Amino acid sequence: MSEVAVASGRTAWRGRLGAEAQPAVKGPDARRAFQLVLAGIWLLDAVLQYQSFMFSKAFGQMIAGTAAGNPSVIARPITWDANLVEHHLVLVNTIFATIQLLIGLGIACRPTVRFALAASVAWAIGVWWFGEGLGGVLSGAASPLNGAPGAVIIYALLAVLLWPADRGTRAPFTAARAVGVHVARALWLVLWLSLAYFALTPANRAPQALSGMIAGMESGEPGWLATLDKGAASLVAGQGLSASVVLAVALATIAVGVYLPQPAAKATLVLAIVVAAALWVFGEAFGAILTGGGTDPNSGPLLALLALTYWPVTTIAAATEPGTQEGNAP
C-alpha cells in the first residue's frame, strides 16, 4: 500500500470523525435557578425568625397588631395566634423558624422540591392570615409601600409558577411552563392590578399618607438608610394624591405588560424590577431586616424575582426531557 493511499485514508477517516454530530450542551435550567433563589429567601426568613427579637413579647404584639381593622372572623384567629405565641414564645417561635428552614432546604434539594413547594404554599397561606392579617387587604391599610397584598402570598404564587412540571408545550417564559401561558399571565395581571388599586385607596392618596409611611420606616434603621427615607418622604410630602396616581399608572402598565409584544413586554418587566427595588428601599426599608426586627425581606425582592420568571425567552433551555420530571432528576 502506498504512502499516498494511507495518507488519503487517514484524511478521510479524520473527515468522517469531524463530520459526526457533537452532543448538544444543555444550557442552565432557568426554573431551577429561580427555585434556588426562592429557597435562599426562605432560608433568610428562617435566620431572621431565629433572631432574639422574635423570642421576645414584641413578636406576639406584632402579630396582634395585624388584627386591627379586620372583620372579626379574620381578627379573632389572629388574636388567638398572638396569645399562643406570647404564652409559649420559645417553643412556638422555634417551630416557626424551623419550618421555614426546612422549606428552604427542601426546595434547594431536588428530591424534595415538590413536597417543599407544596408545603410552602400551605405555610404561606397560614402566615398570610395569622401573621400578616391578610396583608391589610380587608382593613383598608394595604399599600404597595408596606408590602401589600402581603409578601408571604407572593411566596405561594412563586411556588405555583415554579412547580417542577411542564405542560408539554414550549412556553415563552419560565412562569408559564407549569401552569400555561394564559393562567400565568392572568396571575400576573391580578397581582399588579391589585397593587395599582391599593395605591389609589383613601388611606394611600391622602396628602401626607405616602410621606408618613416612608418616614415611619426610619426608626431603628442605619443612618444612611434613614437619610434616604427622609429624602423620599420630603419628596412626596403633601403630594399623596399625585404620587399615588403616578404609582398606580406605573403598576397598571406593568400589569398589562406581559400581554404586549416581546420588546414592550421586556420594557415593562424592567420597569417592574425598578419599581420593586424602589418600593423595597424607600417604602419597605429592606423589610426592616437591618433593625433586627424584620421577619422577612418583604415584597420587593419577591416582585423582582417574579418579574424575572416572566422574562421572554426564545429557547427553553430549562425544558426537561420528554417523560422526565424535574423533581426526580438526578
N, C-alpha and C positions, 0 to 999 in steps of 0.2 A: 504494500500500500504506500502510495507516495505521500510526502510531507504535505503537498498541496491538498490532497484529499482529506488527510487528518485535520489539517487546519480549517478547511471548509466545514468539516463535520462538527468541530468544536464550536465554530461560529454559529452554525445552525442551531446547535444544542443550547448555546447561550441565548440565541434569539428566542427560542421557544420558552426558555425559563423567564426571560424578561417580559414575554407576552402574556404570561399567566396572570390571571386576576388576583390582585392582592386583597386580603380580607379588609373589609371596611372597619375603620376605627370608630367605635361608638362614642359619641360625644357625651358630655356630662349630663346627668339626669337632672333637669331643672326642678322638677317637682320634688325630688329627693332633697335637693339643696334647700328648697323652701321649707320642707319638713324639718330639716336640721336647724334652720333659723328659728322656726316656731318652737322646737324643743329647747333651744337656748333661752328663749324668752320665758318658757315655763320654769326652767332651772333658775333663772334670775328671780322669778317670783318666789320660788322656794327659799332662796337665800334671803330675800327681803322679809319673808314671813318668819324666818328664824331670828330676826333682829330682836334686841332686848325690848324695844318699844312694844312689840306685839305680845310680849309676855307681861304687859302692864295693864291696869284697868282702862287705860286710854283706848286700847284696841276695842274693848267691848262698848265703850262710849261712842267710838267712831261708828261702829255698826248700828247702834241705837239711833244715831243721828240721821241715818238714811230712811228711817220710818216717817220722819216729819213730812206732812203734806200728802202722804199716800192714803188711798182708801183703807179702811180698817181691815178688809180682807187681806190686804198686802202688808199693812203695817204690823198687825199682831204677830205673824210668824217671825218678822224681823226682830221685834221686841223680845220674843221668846228666845231667839237665837242669841241676842245680845246678853240676856240673863244667863243663858247656858255658858257662854264664853266667860263671863265675869265670875261665875261660881266654880268653874273647872278650867281656869285660864291656861295653866301649863299643859295639861293633857289635851285640851281641845285645840289649842294653837299648834302644838306639836303634831297632832294628827293632820291639821290643815296643811302645814308646811310639808309634811312627809308625803301626803297625797300629791301635791304639786311636784315634788321632787320625783316621785315615781312616774308621773305622767311625762315629765320631761325626758327622763331616762328611757321610758317605754317608746316614745316617739323617735328617739335617737337610735334605738336598736331595731333593726329590720324585722326580726321575727315577731316582735310585739307591737309593731307600729299600728296595726289595725285596732287591736284592743285598746291601746293607749289613746288613739284619736277618738274612739267611741267613748272612752271614759272621760276624756277632756270635754266632750260635748255635754255629758250629763253633769259634770262638776261645774262647768261654766254656767249652765242654766241655773243651778242651785245657788252659786255665788252671786249671779246677777240679781236674783230675788233676795236672798237672805243677807248678802253682803253689800250690795250696791243699791238696793231699793229700786230695782228695775231702771237704774241709771237716771232716776228723776223724771222719767217719761210721763208718769201719771201725776206727778206732784207739781208740774209746771216749772221745775227748776232745771230741766235739761238744757244743755248748751253745748255746742261744738267745742267751746273753750274748756269745759270741765270734763270732757271725755264722753259725752252723750253719744249714742244711747246706752253707754256702758262699755268700757273697754273689754270686759270679760266676754260679752256676747260676740265680739269680733274673733275671739279665740275659737268659739264654736263654729263660726262661719268659715274660718280658715281650715278647721279640721274637716269640714264637709267638702270644701273645694279641693283640698289636698289629699282626699281619700285615695289610697293606692289601688285604683281600678280604672279601666278605660272602657268607653262605650263602643269601641270598635271602629270609630271614625276618626279621621285626623282632625284634631282640634286646633283652632287658630291661636289659642293662648292656653297656658297651663291650667288656669282655673276651670276651663271647660272640659278637661279630659274625663273627669269623673261624673259630672252632672249634665254635661251637654252645653252647647253654646247658649241656647235660649234661657235655660234656667240660670246659668252663671251671670248672664247679662241682666236678667231680672233681679237677682240678688244684689248686684252692684247698684242698679238703679234705685231700688228700695232703700238701701243703706244711705246713699249720698243724698237722695231727695229728702230723707228724714232729717239728715243733718241740716239741709237748707231750710226745712220747716222750723226746726228748733232755733235756728239763728234769727227767725223772724217772730218768735213768740214774745208776748209783752215783757216777760222777765229779761229778755235779751235786747230789746230795742229801746228800752228806757234810756234817757240821756246819759246817765252815769253807769249803766249796767255793765257794759264790757270793760270800762275802765276800772270799776270796782272789783270785777272778777280777777283781772290781771294783777291789780295792786294787792289783792288778798293772798296771792301766792308768794309774796315777798318774805313772809315770816319764816325764819329759820333757814333761809337759803344763803348760800355763799354770797359775799359782797358783789362779785361780778355779775351773778345772775340776778340779784336783787336790783342792781343798777339797770340791767336790761329790762326787767319788769317795770320799773319806774318809768323808763323812757317810753315803753309801749303804752303804759297806762296814760301817760300825759298826752300821747299822740291821739288817742281816741276819747279823751276827756270831753264830755258834753256832746259827743258825736255818736251816741249809741244807735240812733236810727240809721244814719247814713252808713256807718261801719257795718251794721247788721245786714243792710241791703247789699252792700258790696260783697260781703262774705257769702250771703245766700246765693247771689248770682254766680260766684265762683264755684260754689258747691253744686249748684244745679247744672252748670256747664260740665263739671266733672261727671255728674250722674249720667248725662246723655252721651258722654264722650265715647263709650265703648260701642255705640251704635253707628259711629261715624266711620268714614273711610280710614284706612290704616294711618296715613300721615297725620290726620287730625286726631285720631284716637291716641297716637303716641304723644301728641302735644298735650292732650288733656290728662294723660297719665302722668306726664312730667309735672303738670300743674297740681295734680293730686298729691304727688310726693312733696312738692314745695309747700302746699297748704298744710299737709300733715306735719312737716317739720316746723312750720311757723306756729301751729297750734301747740305742738309739743314743747317748744321753747318758751313762748310767751304766754300761752294760756294754761299749760299744764306744768310748767317749770320742771320738765323731765320726770313728771309723775311724782314729784316731791321726794324722789329717792335720795337726794343729797341732804335731806333734812333728818334722815334716819327714821322717818315715819311713813314712808311710802310703801304700799303693799305690792305695787306693780309699776311698770313704766308708763301706764295709761295708754291712751288710744293712738298716740302719734306714730310710734314705730309699727304698730299693727296695721294702720291705714297705709303706711308706706309699703310694707310687705305685701299687703293685699293688692296694691296697685301693680307691683312687680309681677304678681301671678296673672295679671290681665295683659301683660306686655305682648303685643303681636309677634308671632314667630312664623317663619316660612318653612322651617324644617323642624319637625318634632323629634329632636334627638333623644328626648326622655321617654319616648314611647317604648313600652315593653314588647318583647317578642310575642307573637300570637300564641295564645294559650297559656301564657305565664302570668303570674300575679306578683306584683311588686313586693307585697308584704311577705311573700315566701321566697323571694330571690335570695341567692347566697350573698 
